[in-house]
Structure formats: structure tokens, C-alpha cells
């Protein structure tokens, strides 16, 4: 086939210089048919009336197909069949074929089997896509792994992002609650992977949903939709945006005093993108979101994402939840209780009383020694073993008092005195005792009897009715009873 420059010379000699086709063909060493063709066509082009024969490929085609069928169940995405491996196998079997032929045939087979994507239309308020992404954060001085929940509205392109300690069902449900509240409405459909937080069993085309996820769907009344197994591009919008958020807003690694502070900063920066990002028509995300919000489902009361489990309080006044240990007031010992597990906190409830703890990981524990002050007041030796933790919780001036007691009486006797102080704290309250201790320390003298203060006067909950307010009742005297006894004796 001629080159473009040769075609230009042919056309110029005949059409501009007026030379004959025979002369040009003789001069350039080509046929007159070629000259005639390029007078009507301005660029080189091969026209074949029938496919070119490929005798080498025809000899090995059946064997290549057989090898691919035989190896199909013996591969993984990372240990897949390549043209090089097929070519080596053919050579070992005695076939004479070039590697280029094998690669071209394998490439054509993959092209024919490749999925064709349909351009979708995302209407206002119609759909959102949801996923979790692994991220790294610097919380305080500690660098650790966390999980970013991301919900993307497919029409406007607005995003909601929040970072959690865990990629579990409680965090998954809490992310929906926060996202819907942030958007001010509920999209009509949400698209997911077949994640275990939502799906118990995949029975294509249906899914068996987890009870808690089904309860949330029933609460907000949106339609859940699920991607085909191992087909991430079914929700490619949120997949691509998750990578974008990590690169745009989580690089370099975000820092903050707490995970909540990092989340709030991330969400603020994601919302700032609403005014900058534009589509092909020049509309910003904020402008498209105005149209989308009017099509949302109405937002009901927030769904409670917490998981509720029944627990038993041990004789150590502790409960075990998800392998972590939490303390409760000592008077709850050996009683049943209920634990409400949230994404970051665990609330333990017993007969209307609540205790709130930060959620701990498996094997960790959260102990508050304020729950054991009554027990410690009777166990001076136990006071010595946990005194550092007790003083950390009580703070000043209890730490100053302990230092004075140890300096004056020694650790053993000081613990006995401090145990009696804790008894007074139980009876009269932590704040009132702190005031008394400060006054004693200010005078440079600490007397234990000074701790036994008068109890506050009782408040009358049911005042005297107005009709009886002016009525006076005369008080009796012992002498009156003596006179009655004397009179009774005379009788």
C-alpha cells in the first residue's frame, strides 16, 4: 500500500501538471489501476473483497480453544491465561506458530466476550450509590486505619463522607442516617455491593436482607438495589468518587484531635466542592442539587442505628459487649441489663439508669472507678491498687489530699483514711467534698471529723394545701401526759 506522500505526488502530476496516467505509472513504477484509484481517493486505503487467509491460525485455532476451555477453572484474576503461556504450550506440543498470532487471537476472543456498557440517565432524586473505603488518619499522635462511608447522589454529584472506626453494620446504618439528614431528604433508590451489613444471602436476582438493614429500608422507604457479584462497575460513580475524595481531601493524611473533628473537616471540604465542580453544561453541583432535592422522598424521624443486645452484669460490676469490657455502677452487680451499641459509643441501661462508654475494640476495656467508690470505701487495700486511676477520674483536690496523706501517714494508713474520704463522697457528693477538702488544705490542716458534715435539709415534695395553711396544731409536752396518768390513777 502506498504512503500518503506518494498519493499526493500521483494526484499532483495528473491533476495539476496534466500528465497522463500511463506516463505517471511508468515513472513511479506502479500500475495504471493504482494511479486511477488514487485520482478519486485522496488517502491510501486497502479494500479487500474477502478476508485474508490465515493458514497458521486455522491449524492451531481448535487447540487454542481446547486449552482455554481446559484451563478455565484453573485460573484466578491474578493468575490468568496470557498469550505467552499459550504460545509456550503450543510449542511444547509441536505446533509451529508465532507468538503474535496467538496474542492477536486471544485479544480478539476477549474483545468479543467483553461487556458493552449502556450509557445511563440519572434523573433528579432517583438514585444514590453507597460504599465504604479504607483510609488512614492521624488521630492525635496516633496513625491508624479507618473506614470512610461515602454516599453519592448520581444526578447532582453531591457527596456525603464520614469516617468510622469500623466497617460494620452499625457504622453502615449510621452513615445512612447522617447522609439523609445532611441532604435533607431520601433518594428513591440506593445502589450497593453485596456487603454483609445488608445482605445475608445472594440468590440472583434477589437478595435476602439482614433484619436491621431491612428495618432501615422500611423506615426511610427507599428501594435498595445491588450490583452483580464481583462487578464493581455497576456502581462505578461512587467507586471513582471514593478514590477522588481520598486524593483530593485525604492527602496528605488528615490530622485532628479526634475522629469527629477529622470527619467534620472532611465534610466541610467536600461541601465546598459543590460550588467549584461543573458539568459539561457549566452547571455546578449546587445548582443541580437544588433540582434534585425537590424530588427526594420526605425525611422521617432519624433511624436509630444502634444494635441492642441483652447482657448480664458480673459480680465485678462489668458487662462484656463484643469482647470488650465496660464497668457499670456497683449496685448493678448480678443484674440483667441492655447494651445499645452505636458506631462510637456503647450505652448500658438498667431500670431507667444509663451509663455511656466510648466503644472499645475486642479485648479492650473501659473502667470508671467512680462506679466503685462505695466498694473502695470498705477496701483500703484495693484503694492502694487503683489509686492512680481513681485520682485521674476525681482530679483536684483529691490528688493533693492523697499526697498529703501519704506524706503524713504513709501509704497503708493513708489508704485507710482515703477510703473513709470516699465513703463521705458517696454520702455527700463529689463536689461538696471537694469544697471541704480545699478549705482544709488552704488552712494547712486536715481533720477527718470535719468531713462528716450535716446532710442537706430535706425538701418537702408535697406542700401543705392552701386550705390548711393557716391551721395550727398545738404541740404536746411530757408534763401533759404525766397529768393524764395521775388523773387516771385517781379514777
C-alpha positions, 0 to 999 in steps of 0.5 A: 500500500502506498504512503500518503506522500506518494498519493499526493505526488500521483494526484499532483502530476495528473491533476495539476501538471496534466500528465497522463496516467500511463506516463505517471505509472511508468515513472513511479513504477506502479500500475495504471489501476493504482494511479486511477484509484488514487485520482478519486481517493485522496488517502491510501486505503486497502479494500479487500473483497474477502478476508485474508487467509490465515493458514497458521491460525486455522491449524492451531485455532481448535487447540487454542480453544481446547486449552482455554476451555481446559484451563478455565477453572484453573485460573484466578484474576491474578493468575490468568491465561496470557498469550505467552503461556499459550504460545509456550504450550503450543510449542511444547506440543509441536505446533509451529506458530508465532507468538503474535498470532496467538496474542492477536487471537486471544485479544480478539476472543476477549474483545468479543466476550467483553461487556458493552456498557449502556450509557445511563440517565440519572434523573433528579432524586432517583438514585444514590450509590453507597460504599465504604473505603479504607483510609488512614488518619492521624488521630492525635499522635496516633496513625491508624486505619479507618473506614470512610462511608461515602454516599453519592447522589448520581444526578447532582454529584453531591457527596456525603463522607464520614469516617468510622472506626469500623466497617460494620453494620452499625457504622453502615446504618449510621452513615445512612442516617447522617447522609439523609439528614445532611441532604435533607431528604431520601433518594428513591433508590440506593445502589450497593455491593453485596456487603454483609451489613445488608445482605445475608444471602445472594440468590440472583436476582434477589437478595435476602436482607439482614433484619436491621438493614431491612428495618432501615429500608422500611423506615426511610422507604427507599428501594435498595438495589445491588450490583452483580457479584464481583462487578464493581462497575455497576456502581462505578460513580461512587467507586471513582468518587471514593478514590477522588475524595481520598486524593483530593481531601485525604492527602496528605493524611488528615490530622485532628484531635479526634475522629469527629473533628477529622470527619467534620473537616472532611465534610466541610471540604467536600461541601465546598466542592459543590460550588467549584465542580461543573458539568459539561453544561457549566452547571455546578453541583449546587445548582443541580442539587437544588433540582434534585432535592425537590424530588427526594422522598420526605425525611422521617424521624432519624433511624436509630442505628444502634444494635441492642443486645441483652447482657448480664452484669458480673459480680465485678460490676462489668458487662462484656459487649463484643469482647470488650469490657465496660464497668457499670455502677456497683449496685448493678452487680448480678443484674440483667441489663441492655447494651445499645451499641452505636458506631462510637459509643456503647450505652448500658441501661438498667431500670431507667439508669444509663451509663455511656462508654466510648466503644472499645475494640475486642479485648479492650476495656473501659473502667470508671472507678467512680462506679466503685467508690462505695466498694473502695470505701470498705477496701483500703487495700484495693484503694492502694491498687487503683489509686492512680486511676481513681485520682485521674477520674476525681482530679483536684483536690483529691490528688493533693489530699492523697499526697498529703496523706501519704506524706503524713501517714504513709501509704497503708494508713493513708489508704485507710483514711482515703477510703473513709474520704470516699465513703463521705463522697458517696454520702455527700457528693463529689463536689461538696467534698471537694469544697471541704477538702480545699478549705482544709488544705488552704488552712494547712490542716486536715481533720477527718471529723470535719468531713462528716458534715450535716446532710442537706435539709430535706425538701418537702415534695408535697406542700401543705394545701392552701386550705390548711395553711393557716391551721395550727396544731398545738404541740404536746409536752411530757408534763401533759401526759404525766397529768393524764396518768395521775388523773387516771390513777385517781379514777 
